[in-house]
């Protein structure tokens, strides 16, 4: 069994440091040497209690590890989904162009469509006076009374 030591502390020096540690006389540097010595694998059985004590303190001082790999996976999945949605929207979106069919011809020029619409509206209002006649008939009280009489007889 070969024991490799990090800081080349002899077993007798380690025993002396352990005694000083229990008496509260060690310096920070000595405790670091002792911690490094006791963190080695394959130490003799007589160092197991101290190794357990320092192992407990080492575990206590360890910071929780942050693993980035799961976040990278989720971010890449989210990026792929966002790209797919954006691509689908981009390629399926229709060209929104205003158009009208006038005399069987498709016209996309909005100014021309507006001029045709205004011309047809002016034709409707100048040719037929039906709208004005309807409005005038609403103001005719005699006609309203006749219609009310017809409805009252239906009861």
C-alpha positions in Angstrom: 0.0 0.0 0.0 1.5 3.3 -1.2 0.5 6.5 0.4 1.1 9.7 -1.5 1.0 12.9 0.5 0.4 16.2 -1.0 2.4 18.3 1.4 4.9 15.6 2.6 3.8 15.6 6.2 5.1 12.6 8.1 2.8 10.6 10.2 4.5 11.9 13.4 4.1 15.5 12.2 0.4 14.7 11.5 0.0 13.3 15.0 1.6 16.4 16.5 -0.7 18.7 14.4 -3.8 16.6 15.5 -2.8 17.0 19.1 -2.3 20.8 18.7 -5.7 21.0 16.8 -7.5 19.3 19.7 -5.8 21.7 22.2 -6.8 24.7 20.0 -3.2 25.8 19.4 -3.0 25.4 15.6 -2.7 28.2 13.2 -4.8 28.6 10.0 -1.9 27.4 7.9 -1.4 24.3 10.1 -5.1 23.5 9.9 -4.9 23.7 6.2 -1.9 21.3 6.1 -3.8 18.9 8.4 -7.0 19.2 6.2 -5.0 18.5 3.1 -3.2 15.5 4.8 -6.5 14.0 6.0 -8.3 14.4 2.7 -6.0 11.8 1.1 -7.3 8.3 0.5 -5.7 5.2 2.0 -4.6 6.7 5.3 -3.9 4.3 8.2 -6.8 3.4 10.4 -5.6 5.6 13.3 -6.4 8.8 11.2 -10.0 7.7 10.3 -11.8 9.7 13.2 -10.0 12.9 12.3 -10.5 12.2 8.6 -14.3 11.9 9.3 -14.2 15.2 11.3 -12.4 17.2 8.6 -14.5 15.4 5.9 -17.6 16.7 7.6 -16.3 20.2 7.7 -15.2 20.0 4.0 -18.7 18.9 3.0 -20.2 21.6 5.0 -18.1 24.3 3.3 -18.7 23.1 -0.2 -20.9 25.4 -2.2 -23.9 23.9 -4.1 -22.9 23.3 -7.6 -24.8 25.0 -10.4 -25.1 22.9 -13.5 -25.8 24.9 -16.6 -26.4 21.9 -18.9 -30.2 21.5 -18.2 -30.8 25.2 -18.8 -28.9 25.1 -22.1 -31.1 22.2 -23.2 -34.3 24.0 -22.4 -33.1 27.3 -23.9 -32.2 25.4 -27.2 -35.6 23.7 -27.2 -37.3 27.1 -26.7 -35.2 28.7 -29.4 -36.1 25.9 -31.9 -39.8 26.2 -31.1 -39.7 30.0 -31.4 -37.9 29.7 -34.8 -40.5 27.2 -36.0 -43.4 29.4 -35.0 -41.8 32.4 -36.6 -41.0 30.5 -39.8 -44.5 29.1 -40.0 -46.0 32.6 -39.6 -43.6 34.1 -42.1 -44.2 31.6 -44.8 -48.0 31.2 -44.4 -48.8 34.9 -44.1 -50.6 36.1 -47.1 -49.8 39.3 -48.9 -52.5 41.6 -47.6 -53.4 43.7 -50.7 -56.6 45.6 -51.1 -58.4 44.8 -54.3 -61.8 45.0 -56.0 -63.4 43.4 -59.1 -64.9 46.0 -61.3 -66.6 44.8 -64.5 -64.8 41.5 -64.1 -61.3 43.0 -63.8 -59.2 42.8 -60.6 -58.0 46.2 -59.5 -55.4 46.7 -56.7 -54.8 50.4 -57.0 -56.6 51.9 -54.0 -57.0 55.3 -55.5 -58.8 53.8 -58.5 -61.0 51.7 -56.3 -62.0 54.8 -54.3 -62.8 56.8 -57.4 -65.0 53.9 -58.7 -66.8 53.6 -55.4 -67.5 57.3 -55.1 -68.8 57.4 -58.7 -71.2 54.5 -58.1 -72.5 56.1 -54.9 -73.2 59.4 -56.7 -75.0 57.4 -59.4 -77.2 55.7 -56.9 -78.2 58.9 -55.1 -78.8 60.9 -58.3 -80.9 58.2 -60.1 -83.3 57.1 -57.4 -85.1 59.2 -54.9 -86.3 56.2 -53.1 -84.4 57.0 -49.9 -85.7 60.5 -49.8 -89.3 59.3 -50.5 -88.9 56.7 -47.6 -87.8 59.4 -45.2 -90.6 61.7 -46.3 -93.1 59.0 -45.8 -91.9 58.5 -42.2 -92.8 62.1 -41.5 -96.3 61.6 -42.9 -98.6 61.3 -39.8 -101.6 60.1 -41.8 -99.6 57.1 -43.2 -98.4 56.2 -39.7 -101.9 56.3 -38.3 -103.2 54.1 -41.1 -100.5 51.5 -40.4 -101.2 51.6 -36.6 -104.9 51.0 -37.3 -104.1 48.0 -39.4 -102.0 46.5 -36.6 -104.6 47.2 -34.0 -107.2 45.3 -35.9 -105.0 42.2 -35.9 -105.5 41.7 -32.2 
